[in-house]
Amino acid sequence: MCFQRYLAQVRTTLGRHLTETSPAAWAAVPTHPNRKLHLVLGNESCDLDSAVSAMTLAFVYAQRNREHDYVPVLNIPRRDYPLKTEVGHMFGKCGISEPVLLFRDDLPKEMTRDISVILVDHHVSSLAPNVTQILDHRPLDDGAPDYKLLSASCEKNIDPTVGSCATLVAERYLAENEPRSQNVAQLLHATIVLDTINFSPTAKRFGPRDQCMVQNLELELGLGKDQRPQLFDELVAARADISKLKLAEVLRKDMKMLSTDRQEVPLAGMPILVRDFVDKKGAEVAVKEFAVNSNLLVLLGMYVDPADGQVRRDVGLISLSGQSQLVERVRQALVKSSDPDLQLRPHDVETQFMGGCFLRQDNVQATRKHILPIVKEALLDWEAEHCCDCEEVIYFKEKPQLGLS
Ligand SMILES: [Mn+2]
C-alpha cells in the first residue's frame, strides 16, 4: 500500500479500536484474534523530526506487520497544527493535508492496557506503562519518574550521538526492501538535513549514522549532496514563515512555559522582533488572549535580514496583572547577567505598549536557552522574598481555627 493511501485510512483504523468493537467496523479488515493497536507518538514540540518520525515509522511498521495496526499521532492539539509551519510545508510537498492527520486530542482520555505506544523523538512520557518501544536521540533522562514506569520488556533505542530521530527511522526503513516510498524517503531526508543544520561543522549536531543515512536516502531519491543547502534554506524559511498566522498564533508558535511552585510564566520565541510585533494592529488583544493567567509574559524576538543574513534580537517583558515590581526584578536580572552578557540596550524609539519593558539584545548569540534560567532565578528570588508575607496571612487566618480545636 502506498504512503498516501495508508494515511487516508488511519482515522478509520483508530476508530475501529476505540469505539466498542462493532462487527460492521471489523468486517472490512482481515480478522485477527489478537489484532493490536500501536500508536506511534512524537514529542510535544511536534517539530519536523517528531512529526516525520512518527508518520514514517508507523507506515513502515504497518506494512511489515500486517496482523497489527500502527497509527501515527502528532503530540499537539489539532488547533496548534498551523503553528508548525515547517511541518505543514513538508507535508504539503508530499500531498499530506491536515484532515488525514491524527492529533493528541483525537485520542481517548483513558488509555486502556491493550493499546501499545511507540515513542519517537522522546523517551519520557505519561503513557510510560503502555510504551513497548522507543526510538530517541535525546540525552538519557533515566531519573525522570515517568521513565521508571516503563516496563522491563520495553525496547529502548536511545542514542544522543545521533542528530535526528529521523536517522533512526531511516535505518529501519532502509534495512529491508519493503515498503518503498518516495515520500517517506523525502521526508526523512529533509528532516535529517534540517536537524543537523545541514551538517554544519560548527554546530556539530550530527554523527556518522546521520551522514550514512542522508547519503543512502539521496541514492534512493536520486539527489546530489549539492542540493542540500537549497533544501535547508527552504526549510528554515518555512519554519520562520508566520505570514499565514494570526498574532495570537505567532505568540503560541514557539512557546515554553516556565513553571515555579507559585506561578507560570510563558516565554514566547518569535521569528519577528518584539518591537515590530507590538506595533501591529491587534497586538494588545493577542497578548491579552495569550497571557490571560500569567503575572508575567516574556517575549523573545528574532529577525534574520534576508538580504545579508544578519540576526537581530530583542526582549519584551509585560505584566497583564500590573506586577510592575516583578517586571523590574526580571529586567534587572537580565540586564545584570554576565553569563552570558546579553548586552541589553534601550530601543532607539521607546514604546509604551501595555506598560511593558522593551530592550534590544545586542548579544545575538544568546538564545532562549540562556535567558530562561536567568528569568527562572529572578522569579524564585522574588518568590522567596514575598513568601514570608504569605505565611503571615495563613498564620493569622488559621490561628482562630486552631484555638477552637
Ligand atoms: Mn529530534
Residues whose N, C-alpha, C, O or C-beta is under 5 A from the ligand:
A	BS01	MN	D49 D121 C165
